[in-house]
Amino acid sequence: MPSVRTTVDIPDPLYRQLKARAATEGRSVKELILHGVQVELHGTLTKPRRRIKLPIVPSRKPGTLRLDNDHVYEVIPFP
């Protein structure tokens, strides 16, 4: 699909927020801006997020599981 190059002036504080959000989401600033334009023009285009089943860490007595950094690796499988 052909595209058009354009220039947009974004205030520095807003650009820093944009850049931080893009980094947090593992996306480029360009991808985040294009997504924002698509959402503004066409509504939400994202897939619904997968629901998380709770509890994430199973316990025989919910609310009593005490974890420290060493025990986390025993309870949650990490790659």
ZIHU-V715098 format. One record per pair of residues at least 4 apart in sequence whose ideal C-beta (glycine too) atoms are under 7 Angstrom apart, sorted by the first residue. I is the first residue (numbers start at 1). J is the second residue. Records with the same first field share a line. If there is no record, write none. Layout:
BEGIN
I=J ; J
END
This chain:
BEGIN
10=14 ; 15 ; 18
11=15
12=16
13=17
14=18
15=19
16=20
17=21
18=22 ; 29 ; 32
19=23 ; 29
20=24
21=25 ; 32
22=27 ; 28 ; 29 ; 32
27=31 ; 32
29=33
30=34
31=35
32=36
33=37
34=38
35=39
36=40
37=41
38=42 ; 45
39=43 ; 44 ; 45
52=56
55=59 ; 62
57=65 ; 75 ; 76
59=64 ; 65
67=71 ; 72 ; 75
71=75
72=76
73=78
END
